[in-house]
Amino acid sequence: MSDFETISDDDLASTHGGFGAQLNSAMHRARELGLRITATTNGRHAPHSYHYQGRAVDVAGSPSAMREFYREMSHTHPTELFYDPMGGIKHGRQIGAIGGHGNHVHVAY
């Protein structure tokens, strides 16, 4: 018998910056579309970015693959979804292009 309690997979995914199931799924789909993951917790981002919490990913590749990824991710209820040629979503609201996301797609959960 152990003195330690087992935590759920969902709790484990959010511990110490681990990626949650939705973000892992998004990264998997990006790779299937031939996109490259260009940032997770690395790089320089806006202050308080979801990247620093392990909740966001940036992906890049062909414009057609990025458009398809944006379309698909828009149906997954992301916290943020930005790709300037197609607009932006934040907390479920269409906010339009925010700038700085013309060559990659940003998605956060």
C-alpha positions as CSV (number, residue, x, y, z in Angstrom):
1,M,0.0,0.0,0.0
2,S,1.2,3.4,-1.0
3,D,1.0,6.6,1.1
4,F,0.6,8.6,-2.2
5,E,-2.7,9.4,-3.9
6,T,-2.9,8.9,-7.7
7,I,-4.0,12.0,-9.6
8,S,-6.1,11.9,-12.7
9,D,-4.7,12.2,-16.2
10,D,-6.4,15.6,-16.6
11,D,-4.8,16.9,-13.4
12,L,-1.4,15.5,-14.4
13,A,-1.6,17.2,-17.8
14,S,-2.0,20.6,-16.2
15,T,0.8,20.0,-13.6
16,H,4.1,21.8,-14.1
17,G,3.2,23.1,-17.6
18,G,2.2,19.7,-19.0
19,F,0.1,20.0,-22.1
20,G,-3.6,19.2,-21.8
21,A,-5.5,16.8,-24.0
22,Q,-6.9,19.4,-26.3
23,L,-3.5,21.0,-26.9
24,N,-1.9,17.6,-27.5
25,S,-4.7,16.8,-30.0
26,A,-4.2,20.1,-31.8
27,M,-0.4,19.5,-32.1
28,H,-1.1,16.0,-33.4
29,R,-3.5,17.4,-36.0
30,A,-1.0,20.1,-37.0
31,R,1.6,17.5,-37.7
32,E,-0.9,15.4,-39.7
33,L,-1.5,18.5,-41.9
34,G,2.3,18.9,-42.4
35,L,2.7,21.9,-40.2
36,R,5.7,22.5,-37.9
37,I,5.4,23.3,-34.3
38,T,7.3,26.6,-33.9
39,A,6.6,27.5,-30.3
40,T,5.1,26.0,-27.1
41,T,6.6,27.3,-23.9
42,N,9.8,28.5,-25.7
43,G,10.3,31.8,-27.4
44,R,9.2,35.4,-26.7
45,H,5.5,36.1,-26.4
46,A,3.2,38.7,-25.1
47,P,3.2,39.2,-21.3
48,H,0.9,36.7,-19.6
49,S,0.8,34.6,-22.8
50,Y,-0.8,31.1,-22.5
51,H,2.5,29.9,-24.0
52,Y,4.2,30.4,-20.6
53,Q,1.5,28.3,-18.9
54,G,2.0,25.4,-21.4
55,R,-1.5,26.1,-22.8
56,A,-0.6,27.4,-26.3
57,V,1.2,26.3,-29.5
58,D,2.2,28.1,-32.6
59,V,2.3,26.2,-35.9
60,A,3.6,27.1,-39.4
61,G,3.7,25.7,-42.8
62,S,1.9,26.2,-46.1
63,P,-0.9,28.8,-46.2
64,S,-3.4,26.2,-47.3
65,A,-2.5,23.9,-44.4
66,M,-2.6,26.8,-41.9
67,R,-6.1,27.8,-43.2
68,E,-7.3,24.2,-42.8
69,F,-5.9,24.0,-39.3
70,Y,-7.5,27.3,-38.3
71,R,-10.9,26.1,-39.7
72,E,-10.7,22.8,-37.8
73,M,-9.4,24.4,-34.5
74,S,-12.2,27.0,-34.6
75,H,-14.7,24.1,-33.9
76,T,-12.8,22.9,-30.8
77,H,-13.7,25.9,-28.6
78,P,-10.2,27.3,-28.1
79,T,-9.5,30.0,-25.6
80,E,-7.5,31.8,-28.3
81,L,-7.1,31.2,-32.1
82,F,-5.2,33.7,-34.2
83,Y,-4.2,33.6,-37.9
84,D,-4.3,37.1,-39.4
85,P,-5.4,36.0,-42.9
86,M,-8.5,34.5,-41.3
87,G,-9.1,36.5,-38.2
88,G,-9.0,35.8,-34.5
89,I,-11.1,34.2,-31.7
90,K,-10.6,35.0,-28.0
91,H,-12.9,33.4,-25.4
92,G,-15.4,32.3,-28.0
93,R,-15.7,35.7,-29.7
94,Q,-14.6,36.7,-33.2
95,I,-12.1,39.6,-32.7
96,G,-10.6,39.9,-36.2
97,A,-6.9,39.9,-37.0
98,I,-4.7,41.1,-34.1
99,G,-1.4,41.4,-36.0
100,G,1.8,39.4,-35.7
101,H,0.2,36.2,-36.7
102,G,0.5,36.3,-40.5
103,N,3.0,33.5,-40.9
104,H,1.7,31.1,-38.2
105,V,-1.4,29.9,-36.4
106,H,-1.6,30.3,-32.6
107,V,-4.0,28.2,-30.6
108,A,-4.5,28.1,-26.8
109,Y,-6.8,26.1,-24.5
